Amino acid sequence: MKEKLLLDVEIYVAELLTKQLAPINYYHNAIHTRRVVASIKELANSENCTEQETLVLLLAGWFHDTGFIFIDTGHEEESVKVAHAYLKEKNVPQETLDQVERLILATKTGLKPTSKLEYIIRDADCGHITSDNYLDISENLLKELNAKNGNLLSDKEWMEQNLEFLKNHSFYSDSAKQLWQPKKEINQLEIQKKLYKLSQKKNKKDKKSRFGRGVETMYRVQLKNHIELSAIADTKANILLSVNAIIISVALSNLIPKLDNPSNLFLVYPTLILMLFSVASVVLSVLSTRPKISNVAITKDMIKEKKTNILFFGNFHKMSLKDFEWGIDYLMDNEETLYNSLTKDLYYLGLVLNRKYKLLRITYTVFMFGIIISAASFIYSYYINMPL
């Protein structure tokens, strides 16, 4: 008899909710009702409820949200009316009707349950917070609230509300506390993870607004300019090296062998001056192009604290492959640190260029005065040693 009544109630409520419930009830619908009934069965069995207690709980579970067909706020009272109307037709005793009414009204938000059966139905009504699909179920509730209230909650706002609800929520029945609490805590952790991801996503959007295409173009153009200036400096140094190497070669092969002749002794000092300035120019040219590599061992803490730039090979050459891969991944995940590294790269390129061009200026000056002094000394030596 009781099984037949429950089967008839299930068919009736499922058809009622399917045909008459507004389509915007994405959460409070037949699926939610079936989920609550399944939770009631689990808790009633665990709490060793009698057959009559289980019947009353299941009847209340099936009817507890039927009032949503008519109204949202205060739907519990409407649900009681629907339950009474149907169950009276099925000749359900008044005592059972009264129990069903109390249990339906116990699902009302803000009311504190006072009996074992009220504990069970309240816990079952919130049983979705222990589901493996909690996030999907919660998404349906958000859709329903947004559709009914007209004000759209963002994912972050909704997750914050969910987290606050889970923190403040407590199960009433001993079975729910024992069986469901761990699952609820797992879902709470999932909410916290999702909130963290949403925060990270927002931070990345904020950073994108700061590090836009104009900033990227600035870095690209400036780094390109510095590299081109460095290449020009190296070319200039190479020219000086080549010219002075030729001068030294010519001097060694043509002038110096002739200095053994007593008649050419007047060329000794001019040749020495020429060789001296040429060698000085070569040394300065080499110094201006000589690379400098850091010997500092880079650590993860230095990368996190923005104290180094691992984009330059001279810094990362002592790192292990594993640490270097971690550093690159860290830069990709932290855009601000990445741009900080590019800033450092630009700055140190500027320092290198400053050193190169200073040395080049000195080298050109030495070369220029060397040529002038050498030429003057040759002219002077020829002049004072000319036969009268």
KOLBA-144437 format. One line per field, with one value per residue (C-alpha): residue number from 1; residue in three letters; y, z, x. Coordinates in nm, 4 decimals. Layout:
// KOLBA-144437
num c(NUM; ...)
residu c(ALA; ...)
c2 c(Y; ...)
c3 c(Z; ...)
c1 c(X; ...)
This chain:
// KOLBA-144437
num c(1; 2; 3; 4; 5; 6; 7; 8; 9; 10; 11; 12; 13; 14; 15; 16; 17; 18; 19; 20; 21; 22; 23; 24; 25; 26; 27; 28; 29; 30; 31; 32; 33; 34; 35; 36; 37; 38; 39; 40; 41; 42; 43; 44; 45; 46; 47; 48; 49; 50; 51; 52; 53; 54; 55; 56; 57; 58; 59; 60; 61; 62; 63; 64; 65; 66; 67; 68; 69; 70; 71; 72; 73; 74; 75; 76; 77; 78; 79; 80; 81; 82; 83; 84; 85; 86; 87; 88; 89; 90; 91; 92; 93; 94; 95; 96; 97; 98; 99; 100; 101; 102; 103; 104; 105; 106; 107; 108; 109; 110; 111; 112; 113; 114; 115; 116; 117; 118; 119; 120; 121; 122; 123; 124; 125; 126; 127; 128; 129; 130; 131; 132; 133; 134; 135; 136; 137; 138; 139; 140; 141; 142; 143; 144; 145; 146; 147; 148; 149; 150; 151; 152; 153; 154; 155; 156; 157; 158; 159; 160; 161; 162; 163; 164; 165; 166; 167; 168; 169; 170; 171; 172; 173; 174; 175; 176; 177; 178; 179; 180; 181; 182; 183; 184; 185; 186; 187; 188; 189; 190; 191; 192; 193; 194; 195; 196; 197; 198; 199; 200; 201; 202; 203; 204; 205; 206; 207; 208; 209; 210; 211; 212; 213; 214; 215; 216; 217; 218; 219; 220; 221; 222; 223; 224; 225; 226; 227; 228; 229; 230; 231; 232; 233; 234; 235; 236; 237; 238; 239; 240; 241; 242; 243; 244; 245; 246; 247; 248; 249; 250; 251; 252; 253; 254; 255; 256; 257; 258; 259; 260; 261; 262; 263; 264; 265; 266; 267; 268; 269; 270; 271; 272; 273; 274; 275; 276; 277; 278; 279; 280; 281; 282; 283; 284; 285; 286; 287; 288; 289; 290; 291; 292; 293; 294; 295; 296; 297; 298; 299; 300; 301; 302; 303; 304; 305; 306; 307; 308; 309; 310; 311; 312; 313; 314; 315; 316; 317; 318; 319; 320; 321; 322; 323; 324; 325; 326; 327; 328; 329; 330; 331; 332; 333; 334; 335; 336; 337; 338; 339; 340; 341; 342; 343; 344; 345; 346; 347; 348; 349; 350; 351; 352; 353; 354; 355; 356; 357; 358; 359; 360; 361; 362; 363; 364; 365; 366; 367; 368; 369; 370; 371; 372; 373; 374; 375; 376; 377; 378; 379; 380; 381; 382; 383; 384; 385; 386; 387; 388)
residu c(MET; LYS; GLU; LYS; LEU; LEU; LEU; ASP; VAL; GLU; ILE; TYR; VAL; ALA; GLU; LEU; LEU; THR; LYS; GLN; LEU; ALA; PRO; ILE; ASN; TYR; TYR; HIS; ASN; ALA; ILE; HIS; THR; ARG; ARG; VAL; VAL; ALA; SER; ILE; LYS; GLU; LEU; ALA; ASN; SER; GLU; ASN; CYS; THR; GLU; GLN; GLU; THR; LEU; VAL; LEU; LEU; LEU; ALA; GLY; TRP; PHE; HIS; ASP; THR; GLY; PHE; ILE; PHE; ILE; ASP; THR; GLY; HIS; GLU; GLU; GLU; SER; VAL; LYS; VAL; ALA; HIS; ALA; TYR; LEU; LYS; GLU; LYS; ASN; VAL; PRO; GLN; GLU; THR; LEU; ASP; GLN; VAL; GLU; ARG; LEU; ILE; LEU; ALA; THR; LYS; THR; GLY; LEU; LYS; PRO; THR; SER; LYS; LEU; GLU; TYR; ILE; ILE; ARG; ASP; ALA; ASP; CYS; GLY; HIS; ILE; THR; SER; ASP; ASN; TYR; LEU; ASP; ILE; SER; GLU; ASN; LEU; LEU; LYS; GLU; LEU; ASN; ALA; LYS; ASN; GLY; ASN; LEU; LEU; SER; ASP; LYS; GLU; TRP; MET; GLU; GLN; ASN; LEU; GLU; PHE; LEU; LYS; ASN; HIS; SER; PHE; TYR; SER; ASP; SER; ALA; LYS; GLN; LEU; TRP; GLN; PRO; LYS; LYS; GLU; ILE; ASN; GLN; LEU; GLU; ILE; GLN; LYS; LYS; LEU; TYR; LYS; LEU; SER; GLN; LYS; LYS; ASN; LYS; LYS; ASP; LYS; LYS; SER; ARG; PHE; GLY; ARG; GLY; VAL; GLU; THR; MET; TYR; ARG; VAL; GLN; LEU; LYS; ASN; HIS; ILE; GLU; LEU; SER; ALA; ILE; ALA; ASP; THR; LYS; ALA; ASN; ILE; LEU; LEU; SER; VAL; ASN; ALA; ILE; ILE; ILE; SER; VAL; ALA; LEU; SER; ASN; LEU; ILE; PRO; LYS; LEU; ASP; ASN; PRO; SER; ASN; LEU; PHE; LEU; VAL; TYR; PRO; THR; LEU; ILE; LEU; MET; LEU; PHE; SER; VAL; ALA; SER; VAL; VAL; LEU; SER; VAL; LEU; SER; THR; ARG; PRO; LYS; ILE; SER; ASN; VAL; ALA; ILE; THR; LYS; ASP; MET; ILE; LYS; GLU; LYS; LYS; THR; ASN; ILE; LEU; PHE; PHE; GLY; ASN; PHE; HIS; LYS; MET; SER; LEU; LYS; ASP; PHE; GLU; TRP; GLY; ILE; ASP; TYR; LEU; MET; ASP; ASN; GLU; GLU; THR; LEU; TYR; ASN; SER; LEU; THR; LYS; ASP; LEU; TYR; TYR; LEU; GLY; LEU; VAL; LEU; ASN; ARG; LYS; TYR; LYS; LEU; LEU; ARG; ILE; THR; TYR; THR; VAL; PHE; MET; PHE; GLY; ILE; ILE; ILE; SER; ALA; ALA; SER; PHE; ILE; TYR; SER; TYR; TYR; ILE; ASN; MET; PRO; LEU)
c2 c(0.0000; 0.2478; 0.1528; 0.2109; 0.5517; 0.6589; 0.5444; 0.7402; 1.0482; 1.0225; 1.0049; 1.2884; 1.5271; 1.4547; 1.5263; 1.8356; 1.9867; 1.8936; 2.0436; 2.3391; 2.4606; 2.7695; 2.6830; 2.9332; 2.7015; 2.5599; 2.4406; 2.4020; 2.1401; 1.7673; 1.6838; 1.8631; 1.6916; 1.3463; 1.4343; 1.5332; 1.2132; 1.0018; 1.1861; 1.1299; 0.7560; 0.7465; 0.9412; 0.7670; 0.4310; 0.5470; 0.6992; 0.3763; 0.5516; 0.3482; 0.2652; 0.5367; 0.7968; 0.7115; 0.7381; 1.0814; 1.2010; 1.0786; 1.2333; 1.5668; 1.5347; 1.4818; 1.7755; 2.0252; 2.2365; 2.1964; 2.5442; 2.6923; 2.6405; 2.9313; 3.1460; 3.1670; 3.3470; 3.1490; 2.8493; 2.6156; 2.7074; 2.6486; 2.3156; 2.2174; 2.2978; 2.0853; 1.7967; 1.8139; 1.8269; 1.5188; 1.3096; 1.3629; 1.2120; 0.9110; 0.8846; 0.9506; 0.9858; 1.3364; 1.2586; 1.1784; 1.4949; 1.7035; 1.5437; 1.6065; 1.9697; 2.0205; 1.8676; 2.0763; 2.3949; 2.2869; 2.3391; 2.7104; 2.9188; 3.0777; 2.8223; 2.5953; 2.2274; 2.0772; 1.7023; 1.4099; 1.4066; 1.7825; 1.7382; 1.4763; 1.6729; 1.9913; 1.8031; 1.6282; 1.9606; 2.0776; 1.7417; 1.8852; 2.0492; 1.7024; 1.6011; 1.5284; 1.7636; 2.0430; 2.3110; 2.2215; 2.2160; 2.5489; 2.6901; 2.5982; 2.7772; 3.0861; 3.0764; 3.0546; 3.3447; 3.5645; 3.4835; 3.5617; 3.8626; 4.0318; 4.1321; 3.9264; 3.7989; 3.7471; 3.4076; 3.5526; 3.7023; 3.3757; 3.1692; 3.4044; 3.3576; 2.9803; 2.9807; 3.1908; 2.9559; 2.6443; 2.7990; 2.8898; 2.5745; 2.2895; 1.9536; 1.8647; 1.4866; 1.2706; 1.0624; 1.3671; 1.4943; 1.1602; 1.0697; 1.4043; 1.6491; 1.5286; 1.5597; 1.9089; 2.0113; 1.8765; 2.0906; 2.3872; 2.3396; 2.3247; 2.6556; 2.8106; 2.6825; 2.8246; 3.1584; 3.1622; 3.0910; 3.3654; 3.6061; 3.5065; 3.5560; 3.9014; 3.9922; 3.8881; 4.1057; 4.3993; 4.3446; 4.3243; 4.6660; 4.7923; 4.5904; 4.6442; 4.6423; 4.9888; 4.8718; 4.5592; 4.7745; 5.0053; 4.7143; 4.5596; 4.8842; 4.9846; 4.6420; 4.6329; 4.9808; 4.8838; 4.5649; 4.7586; 5.0189; 4.7372; 4.5890; 4.9322; 4.9655; 4.6203; 4.7126; 5.0331; 4.8440; 4.5856; 4.8595; 5.0033; 4.6570; 4.5875; 4.9253; 4.9072; 4.5440; 4.6468; 4.9342; 4.7029; 4.4425; 4.6979; 4.8433; 4.5021; 4.3880; 4.7084; 4.9640; 4.7684; 4.5520; 4.8751; 5.0185; 4.8101; 5.0431; 5.3352; 5.5701; 5.4894; 5.5364; 5.8603; 5.6471; 5.4552; 5.7009; 5.7750; 5.4000; 5.3327; 5.6086; 5.4648; 5.1119; 5.2319; 5.4157; 5.1288; 4.8702; 5.0981; 5.1296; 4.7530; 4.6915; 4.9483; 4.8044; 4.4581; 4.5884; 4.7571; 4.4302; 4.1880; 4.0136; 4.0022; 3.7096; 3.7047; 3.4446; 3.4836; 3.1663; 3.2438; 3.1077; 3.0774; 3.3369; 3.5868; 3.5303; 3.5692; 3.8864; 4.0321; 4.0561; 3.9033; 3.8558; 3.4954; 3.5947; 3.6792; 3.3789; 3.5353; 3.5041; 3.1627; 2.9701; 2.8274; 2.7172; 2.3571; 2.2836; 2.2049; 2.5370; 2.7288; 2.5691; 2.6571; 3.0164; 3.0508; 2.9036; 3.1479; 3.4410; 3.3242; 3.2955; 3.6310; 3.8969; 4.1712; 3.9744; 3.9102; 4.2804; 4.3511; 4.1135; 4.2945; 4.6245; 4.4872; 4.3583; 4.7035; 4.8724; 4.6459; 4.6656; 5.0413; 5.0033; 4.7788; 5.0288; 5.3131; 5.1226; 5.0279; 5.3799; 5.5339; 5.2952; 5.3517; 5.7269; 5.6873; 5.4438; 5.6803; 5.9661; 5.7605; 5.6471; 6.0000; 6.1573; 5.8573; 5.9071; 6.2812; 6.2463; 5.9604; 6.1572; 6.4671; 6.2691; 6.1160; 6.4602; 6.6091; 6.3240; 6.3579; 6.7306; 6.7336; 6.4544; 6.5952; 6.6543; 7.0214)
c3 c(0.0000; 0.0999; -0.2007; -0.4290; -0.2691; -0.3105; -0.6731; -0.7458; -0.5718; -0.7711; -1.1015; -1.0029; -0.8815; -1.1755; -1.4231; -1.2294; -1.2230; -1.5834; -1.7262; -1.4999; -1.3633; -1.5332; -1.7579; -1.5714; -1.2679; -1.3625; -1.0072; -0.8266; -1.0609; -1.0880; -1.0934; -0.7629; -0.6124; -0.7122; -0.5662; -0.2337; -0.2222; -0.2830; -0.0003; 0.2324; 0.1641; 0.2455; 0.5692; 0.6827; 0.6405; 0.8256; 1.1072; 1.1467; 1.0809; 1.1105; 0.8054; 0.8943; 0.9516; 0.6180; 0.4438; 0.5905; 0.4972; 0.1386; 0.0919; 0.2226; 0.0007; -0.3124; -0.2444; -0.0749; -0.3872; -0.5809; -0.4621; -0.7072; -0.9711; -0.8151; -0.6253; -0.5231; -0.1886; 0.0438; -0.1867; 0.1160; 0.2125; -0.1465; -0.1437; 0.1676; -0.0148; -0.3157; -0.0869; 0.1149; -0.1953; -0.3510; -0.0376; 0.0794; -0.2490; -0.1629; 0.1805; 0.3715; 0.7458; 0.8921; 1.1307; 0.8342; 0.6556; 0.9597; 0.9752; 0.6042; 0.6514; 0.9397; 0.7420; 0.4288; 0.6362; 0.8077; 0.4766; 0.5006; 0.5144; 0.8525; 1.0548; 1.2848; 1.2771; 1.6133; 1.5540; 1.3967; 1.0903; 1.0420; 1.0679; 0.7941; 0.5462; 0.5994; 0.5422; 0.2373; 0.0895; 0.1014; -0.0046; -0.3356; -0.1560; -0.1129; -0.4753; -0.7120; -0.9549; -0.7022; -0.9268; -1.2134; -0.9805; -0.8337; -1.1861; -1.2450; -0.9264; -1.0439; -1.3790; -1.1983; -0.9646; -1.2483; -1.4603; -1.1779; -1.0202; -1.3375; -1.1859; -1.3136; -1.0571; -1.1818; -1.1433; -0.8773; -0.6764; -0.6979; -0.5890; -0.2941; -0.1907; -0.2248; -0.0128; 0.2557; 0.2561; 0.2885; 0.5723; 0.7693; 0.6867; 0.9353; 0.9019; 1.1683; 1.1642; 1.2971; 0.9798; 0.7563; 0.9769; 0.9547; 0.5913; 0.4127; 0.5987; 0.4301; 0.0855; 0.1687; 0.2721; -0.0561; -0.2488; -0.0305; -0.1295; -0.4973; -0.4579; -0.3047; -0.5967; -0.8477; -0.6671; -0.6787; -1.0538; -1.1097; -0.9119; -1.1179; -1.4352; -1.3198; -1.2306; -1.5758; -1.7325; -1.5168; -1.6176; -1.9829; -1.9498; -1.8191; -2.0474; -2.3751; -2.7339; -2.7006; -2.4151; -2.6081; -2.9113; -2.6928; -2.5575; -2.9027; -3.0685; -2.7893; -2.7609; -3.1391; -3.1377; -2.8621; -3.0421; -3.3668; -3.1832; -3.0302; -3.3766; -3.5082; -3.2192; -3.2926; -3.6613; -3.5757; -3.3407; -3.6137; -3.8603; -3.6175; -3.5490; -3.9213; -4.0015; -3.7148; -3.7883; -4.1456; -4.0190; -3.7784; -4.0518; -4.2963; -4.0299; -3.9308; -4.2861; -4.4470; -4.1963; -3.9120; -4.1331; -4.2798; -3.9404; -3.9326; -4.1912; -4.0167; -4.2781; -4.1591; -3.7888; -3.7969; -3.8656; -3.5376; -3.3199; -3.5729; -3.6284; -3.2543; -3.2130; -3.4980; -3.3549; -3.0029; -3.1035; -3.3331; -3.0585; -2.8141; -3.0657; -3.1116; -2.7354; -2.6825; -2.9742; -2.8257; -2.4841; -2.6330; -2.7884; -2.5190; -2.3728; -1.9994; -1.8453; -1.4930; -1.2463; -1.0112; -0.9496; -1.0130; -0.7603; -0.7689; -0.4940; -0.7057; -0.9918; -0.7651; -0.6088; -0.9541; -0.8777; -1.2027; -1.5691; -1.6886; -2.0470; -2.0925; -2.1459; -1.9372; -1.6331; -1.6823; -1.8125; -1.4650; -1.4035; -1.4451; -1.7249; -1.4708; -1.2876; -1.6155; -1.7380; -1.4046; -1.4421; -1.7932; -1.6811; -1.3886; -1.6259; -1.8521; -1.5539; -1.4040; -1.6711; -1.4421; -1.3674; -1.7404; -1.8226; -1.5305; -1.6891; -2.0217; -1.8417; -1.6844; -2.0249; -2.1745; -1.8868; -1.8935; -2.2717; -2.2238; -1.9743; -2.2169; -2.4979; -2.2758; -2.2018; -2.5683; -2.7034; -2.4339; -2.5217; -2.8936; -2.8497; -2.6645; -2.9325; -3.2194; -3.0309; -2.9712; -3.3340; -3.4662; -3.2522; -3.3176; -3.6928; -3.6583; -3.4201; -3.6245; -3.9487; -3.7820; -3.6373; -3.9783; -4.1389; -3.8649; -3.8828; -4.2607; -4.2283; -3.9747; -4.1540; -4.5060; -4.6665; -4.7047)
c1 c(0.0000; 0.2725; 0.4873; 0.1873; 0.1226; 0.4855; 0.4891; 0.1686; 0.3121; 0.6344; 0.4465; 0.2124; 0.4850; 0.7158; 0.4365; 0.3265; 0.6756; 0.7506; 0.4316; 0.3515; 0.6856; 0.8331; 1.1319; 1.3513; 1.3549; 1.6911; 1.7541; 1.4208; 1.2768; 1.2058; 1.5783; 1.6342; 1.3285; 1.4554; 1.7962; 1.6351; 1.4278; 1.7389; 1.9180; 1.6195; 1.6315; 2.0037; 1.9707; 1.6496; 1.8173; 2.1289; 1.9225; 1.7188; 1.3883; 1.0701; 0.8608; 0.6090; 0.8819; 1.0394; 0.7024; 0.6335; 0.9827; 0.9502; 0.6052; 0.7355; 1.0418; 0.8345; 0.6014; 0.8396; 0.9066; 0.5785; 0.4784; 0.7306; 0.4621; 0.2722; 0.5210; 0.8862; 0.8773; 0.6540; 0.6417; 0.6498; 0.2917; 0.1778; 0.3585; 0.1603; -0.1655; -0.0665; 0.0333; -0.2891; -0.5087; -0.3504; -0.2963; -0.6555; -0.7709; -0.5531; -0.7207; -0.4006; -0.4692; -0.4831; -0.1976; 0.0268; -0.0890; 0.0031; 0.3481; 0.4060; 0.3029; 0.5468; 0.8306; 0.7623; 0.7522; 1.0767; 1.2563; 1.1856; 1.5026; 1.5637; 1.3691; 1.5686; 1.4638; 1.3719; 1.3215; 1.5039; 1.2770; 1.3157; 1.6932; 1.6834; 1.4720; 1.6738; 1.9992; 1.8554; 1.7386; 2.1030; 2.2423; 2.3620; 2.6559; 2.8056; 2.7571; 3.0445; 2.8651; 2.8270; 2.9780; 2.7412; 2.4401; 2.5462; 2.5726; 2.2054; 2.1048; 2.2949; 2.1142; 1.7799; 1.8576; 1.9816; 1.6766; 1.4335; 1.6041; 1.7217; 2.0567; 2.3473; 2.5935; 2.9470; 3.1156; 3.3437; 3.0547; 2.8639; 3.1639; 3.2167; 2.8517; 2.8879; 3.2023; 3.0331; 2.7327; 2.9503; 3.1513; 2.8373; 2.6388; 2.6100; 2.4393; 2.1820; 2.1551; 2.4378; 2.4422; 2.4860; 2.7667; 2.9420; 2.8751; 2.8507; 3.0743; 3.3988; 3.2380; 3.1169; 3.4690; 3.6083; 3.3582; 3.4461; 3.8083; 3.7057; 3.5231; 3.8337; 4.0432; 3.7970; 3.7959; 4.1761; 4.1721; 3.9149; 4.1343; 4.4386; 4.2373; 4.1294; 4.4876; 4.6013; 4.3300; 4.4392; 4.7989; 4.6990; 4.5399; 4.8751; 5.1021; 4.9249; 5.0417; 5.1967; 5.4193; 5.5204; 5.6053; 5.8148; 6.0198; 6.0553; 6.1704; 6.4070; 6.5683; 6.6091; 6.7680; 7.0107; 7.1113; 7.1676; 7.3768; 7.5808; 7.6366; 7.7467; 7.9934; 8.1351; 8.1697; 8.3556; 8.5878; 8.6481; 8.7411; 8.9948; 9.1348; 9.1738; 9.3346; 9.5822; 9.6630; 9.7513; 9.9665; 10.1500; 10.1974; 10.3363; 10.5645; 10.6946; 10.7529; 10.8853; 11.0086; 11.1681; 11.3993; 11.5444; 11.6321; 11.9551; 12.1014; 12.2814; 12.1429; 11.7884; 11.8418; 11.6430; 11.3302; 11.3532; 11.1612; 10.8832; 10.8371; 10.8213; 10.5642; 10.3546; 10.3780; 10.2981; 9.9794; 9.8710; 9.9125; 9.7254; 9.4395; 9.4262; 9.4160; 9.1387; 8.9381; 8.9624; 8.8564; 8.5505; 8.4279; 8.5403; 8.2305; 8.1660; 7.9780; 7.8391; 7.9608; 7.6623; 7.4587; 7.0900; 6.8344; 6.4548; 6.4242; 6.6203; 6.3754; 6.0695; 6.2113; 6.2932; 6.6647; 6.7865; 6.7083; 6.7244; 6.6470; 7.0170; 7.2447; 7.5200; 7.2925; 7.1350; 7.4387; 7.5073; 7.1469; 7.0357; 6.7884; 6.5167; 6.5598; 6.5774; 6.2514; 6.0903; 6.2124; 6.0697; 5.7354; 5.7340; 5.7901; 5.5054; 5.2688; 5.3768; 5.3609; 5.4856; 5.8041; 5.8473; 5.8344; 6.0638; 6.3167; 6.2830; 6.3402; 6.6574; 6.7675; 6.7171; 6.9010; 7.2056; 7.2236; 7.2427; 7.5285; 7.7185; 7.6645; 7.7851; 8.1074; 8.1581; 8.1102; 8.3301; 8.6130; 8.5511; 8.5733; 8.9044; 9.0262; 8.9423; 9.1075; 9.4228; 9.4258; 9.3724; 9.6450; 9.8712; 9.8477; 9.9045; 10.2012; 10.3514; 10.3200; 10.4645; 10.7564; 10.8358; 10.8270; 11.0416; 11.2953; 11.3260; 11.3585; 11.6415; 11.8274; 11.8034; 12.1460; 12.2231)
